[in-house]
C-alpha cells in the first residue's frame, strides 16, 4: 500500500520522489524534476511562480504535492523553509537580484555567471554523498579500461576526463561517435563505463549506458537528478545540478566534480600499481 504520510525532511522527499517518479504523469514528472533541481528556491516561490518556472500549470504542481502525501504546496514549501532557516539568501535569488539591477553589460553578466557557478559548486559540496563518490572512484580506478561517454554539452567534460586519466597512463576510450562508428560491442571484462548526460538527456549516451549494463559492465553516471534515465542503468550515480543564467547553464560544478574524480582516481590507480 502506498505510504501517504508526508515526507518529514528534504532527504525523505528526495527518496519519495525517486520511488514514485515512474508512476507520475508527464507534467508531475516535470514538477518532480524542478523540485529536485531547484528545491531551495521553493522556500521563496509562490505556487504560481514555481509552476511558471517549471513550465506547468499551477494545478499540476498542487497535484504533485498531493501525490507525495502533502495536503498542498504550502506543506512542501515548509520543508524547504526549515532547511533555509539561518542560511544566507540562495545564490539563485542573488542572481535574480543582479539581473534586475544590472545593465546588461558584460561585467553584469560576469556577476550573474559567477554567482550561478558559486551556487552550483556549493550545492555539490553540500549534497553529494561521500560514499557514492568513494564507490565511483574505486570502480574507475580499478578498471582495466575506462570508457568515457559524453555527447554535445557533456563532450567537453568527457574529453577533459579522458585526457587527465590518460596522463596517469590509464587505458581510456573516449566515445565521440565520429563517423557513427559502432562502439557498443567494444566492452570487455574489466571495463568500466563513465557516462555523462544531463536534461535533455542524450539518447546516444543513454543507449551506451544501457548496452553496458546489459553486458554487465559496471556503469558510473554523472547526471543531474534521480529522475535521469541513466540512474537506472548505473551501478553508481553522482548527481550535479547546475544553476542557470537565463537559458544558459554553466558546467562549473560538473568540471569541479570531474577534477575531483580524476585526481582521486589517479592517486588510487598509482597506489595500486605500486602495491603490485
N, C-alpha and C positions, 0 to 999 in steps of 0.2 A: 504493500500500500504506500502511495506517495506521501512523504512527510510534508505537511503544510505548516509546520512550525517555522516562523520566520528566522532567517539566519541572525545570530547574535553578534557577529563581528564581520569585518570585511573579509577576513580569511575564510570564514564559513560561507559567505556569499560567493566568493570565487569558486569554492568547491561545489556549491549548489548549482551554479551556472554550468560548470563543466559536466556535472552529472546529467543535466536536463537539456543541454543545448540541442541535441539531436532531435528531441521531441517538440521543439519550439517552431512555430510558423516563421516564415522568412522575415517578416517585419519585427517579430520579437527577437529573432537572432540578431538583427541589426541593433536592437536595444541592448542585447547582451554584449555584443562587440564593443559598443560605445561605453558601456559600464565598465568593462574590463580595461579599456584603453584610457578612459577619461574619468574614472570614478571619483578622483579627488575633486573634480570640478562640480560634481553633482551636489556637493555640500553648499554651493553658492548659486546654482542654477534653478530657476523655476522649472516645472514640468514642461511648460511651453518652450522654454529656451533649450532644455535638454533634448526635447523631441525635434526641434528645428535643427540642432547641430547633428543629431543622429539621422536626420532626413527621414523621419517617420511621423505619423500623426500623434498628437498628444495622447489620444485614446489608446494607441498601441503601447506607449510607454506605461500607462496605467495597467493595461492587461499584463504586461511583462512583470510588473511589480507583484501583481496578484498571483501570477503563475509561480513565483518564488516563495509565496507564503505571506507576503506583506499585505496589509489592508489597503495600501495605496502608496503613492510616490513619496509622501512625507515621511513614511517609515523607512523607506530606502535612504532617503536623504539624511535621516538622523544618524545612520551608521557612519556615513562619511563626515558628518559634522562632529561626531565624537572623536573620530580619528584626527580631524583637523584642529581640535582644541589645543591651543598652546603653540601651534606651529605658525610660521610666517605665512603670509599670503602665498598661494601657489604661484609657480612660475607662469602658468597659463594666464592668471589674472594680471601678472606683471606685463606679460606680452600684450594682452589686450589693452592695458593702460598705455603702454608705449605706442601701440598702433593708433590709439585715439588721440594721443598728444603729439605724435610725430608729424613730420612734414613730408614724409615720403622720400627723404634724401637717402643716399647710400649709407650715411652714418646711422640714421634712424633704423634702416633695415639691418645693419650690423647689430644694433642693440636688440632687435627682435630675435634674430637668429642666435645670438649669444645667450639670451635668456631661455630660448627654447632648447638649446643644447644643454644648458645647465639643468633644466627641468628633467630632460631625458636621462642624463647621467646620474642625477640624484636619485631618481626613481629606480634605476637599475641597481645602484649600490644598496638601496634600502630593501628592495623586494626580491632580488634574485636569490634562490635557495642555494646556500653554500654546498649542501650535499649533492644536489644535482650538478653543480659546477664541478665538484670533485669527480663525480662519476663520468662526466663528459671528458674531462682531461685524461682520466685513466683509460677509457676506451680508445681515445685517439692516440695517446702516447704509446700504447702497447700494440697498435695496429701494424701489420706488415706493410700496408699501403693505405693511405688516406685519399678517398675520392672526395673532392671538394666541388659542390654543386651550387651555383647561384647565377640566375639569369636576370637580364635587364637591370633594374636598380640595384639588385644584390650582387651583380657581377663584380663591381669594384671591390666589395668586401671579400668575395670568394678569391679574387686574384691576389689580394693582399695576403690572405691566409696561406694560399698555396705558395706564394713567394717566400714568406717568412719560415714556414715549415721546411721548405726546400733548403734554406740556409742552415738548418740543423741536420742536413743530409738525410732527411726522411724521404721515403718514397711517396710521392704525391701525384695524383692525376687531377688536373683541372678540367672539368667538363664545360665546354664552351659552345657546343652544338654547331661549330663551324662546318659548313657544308652538309649539315644534317646527318653527320656521321653517327651511326648507331653505337651507343656506348653501354647500354644496359646489360649486355652479356659479358662485359669485361670483369665483373666481380669475381673474386676468388676467395677461398678460405683464408681468413686472417685479415681481410679487408674491412675497413670501416668507412661509412659514407657520412660526410658532414654536409647537410643541405640547408640553404639559407633562402627564405622566402617570406614575404610579408603581404598583407592585404593590399591590393588584389593579388591573390597567390598565383605564381607561375605554374601553369598546367604541366610544363616540362619538368619542373623541379619536383612537383608532387608525384608525377609518373615515375621519375627516377627513384624517389624515396620508396614508393610502393613496390617497384621492381626489386629493390634491395631487400626490403622486408620480406617479400615472398621467397627470396633466395636465402633467407635467414642470415643476411649480412647486417651487422649492427648499424643503426642509424642514429646520428646525433643531429637534432634540428635546432637552428636559430630562427625563431619566428616571433610573432607579436603577442598572441593571446592563446588561451586554452581552446578557443574555437577554431584555430588553424587546422586545416586538413593534414598538416604534417605531424601533429601531435599523436594521432592515431597510428602513424607508421613508425614513430621514433622510439628507440629504447630510452633516450634521454632528450628532453626538450628544454631549451633555455629561451625564456621569453623576454623580449625587449620592446618597449613601447616608445616610439619617437614622437615628440611634440611637433606640431605643425605651425608654420607661419604662412597664413593664407592657405593656399592649396599645396604648399611645398613642405615636405618632410625632410629634415636633415637626417643624416645617419651617424650622428656624433656618438650616441650611446652604443650603436652597433659596432662601430670601429673600436670603441673603448673595450667592449667585451671581446672582440676579435683579437685585440692586442693582449689582453689577459690570457685568453686561451692559448695563443701562440707561445707566449713566454713560459706559461706553466707546462704546456705540452713539451716544449723543447727541453726544459730543465729536467722533467721526468724521463724523457727519452734518453737524454745523455747519461743520467744516473743509471738507467737500466743497461746501457752499453758498457759502462764501467764495471758494473756487477758481473756481467757476462764475461 
